[in-house]
Amino acid sequence: MNREENLYRQKGAITCVGWKERKMVYMLSTTPVDSFSTVGIHRSVKANNKWQNTAVRQPSVIGQYKQHMGGVDLYHQRVTTYA
């Protein structure tokens, strides 16, 4: 799978979304997900020994997760560090 490609599989109310940025990212979602619903984000990519800002398409469900769950993940990351 190439960078920025998406993979969607749905069974009933559960949708599996796969997206490759630097590494593969997989997410299970119970919210309605449209395979054409993406949002534009910017990433710094090194090409020819030079950093460039590049526009990347990201599945909207991943953007929603980052927007609403960032604090929860940060909390779990810190608890795990000190446990």
C-alpha positions in Angstrom: 0.0 0.0 0.0 1.4 3.4 -1.0 1.4 6.5 1.2 -2.0 8.3 1.5 -3.9 5.2 0.3 -7.0 4.2 2.2 -8.7 0.9 2.9 -12.3 0.5 4.1 -14.1 -2.6 5.1 -17.6 -2.6 6.7 -19.7 -5.3 8.4 -22.9 -4.2 10.0 -22.3 -1.1 12.1 -18.5 -1.6 12.4 -16.1 -0.1 9.9 -12.4 -0.9 9.7 -10.3 1.9 8.2 -6.7 1.5 7.1 -4.5 4.4 6.1 -0.8 4.7 5.3 1.0 7.8 6.4 4.5 6.9 7.5 3.3 3.6 8.9 0.0 1.8 8.6 -2.8 3.1 10.8 -5.8 0.9 11.5 -9.0 2.1 13.2 -12.3 0.4 14.1 -15.3 2.8 14.1 -19.0 2.6 14.9 -19.7 6.0 13.5 -20.9 6.1 9.9 -17.9 6.3 7.6 -17.9 7.2 3.9 -15.0 5.9 1.9 -14.8 9.2 0.0 -14.8 11.4 3.1 -11.3 12.7 3.5 -9.8 15.9 4.9 -6.7 17.8 3.8 -3.8 18.1 6.2 -0.2 19.3 5.8 2.9 17.2 6.5 6.6 18.0 6.2 8.2 15.5 3.8 11.9 15.3 3.0 12.6 15.1 -0.8 16.0 15.5 -2.4 17.6 16.4 1.0 15.1 19.3 1.4 12.1 19.5 3.7 8.9 20.5 1.9 5.3 21.0 3.1 2.9 18.7 1.3 -0.8 18.4 1.3 -2.0 14.9 2.3 -5.6 13.5 2.3 -6.6 11.8 5.5 -9.8 9.8 6.2 -12.2 12.0 8.1 -12.7 9.4 10.9 -9.0 9.6 11.8 -9.2 13.4 12.0 -12.3 13.1 14.3 -10.4 10.7 16.5 -7.5 13.1 16.9 -9.7 16.0 17.6 -11.8 14.4 20.3 -9.5 11.8 21.9 -6.2 13.5 22.1 -6.4 14.3 25.8 -7.5 10.8 26.7 -4.5 9.2 24.8 -2.1 11.7 26.4 -3.4 10.7 29.8 -3.0 7.0 29.1 0.5 7.6 27.7 1.6 9.4 30.9 0.1 6.9 33.2 1.8 4.1 31.4 5.2 5.9 31.6 5.0 6.1 35.4 3.3 2.8 36.1 
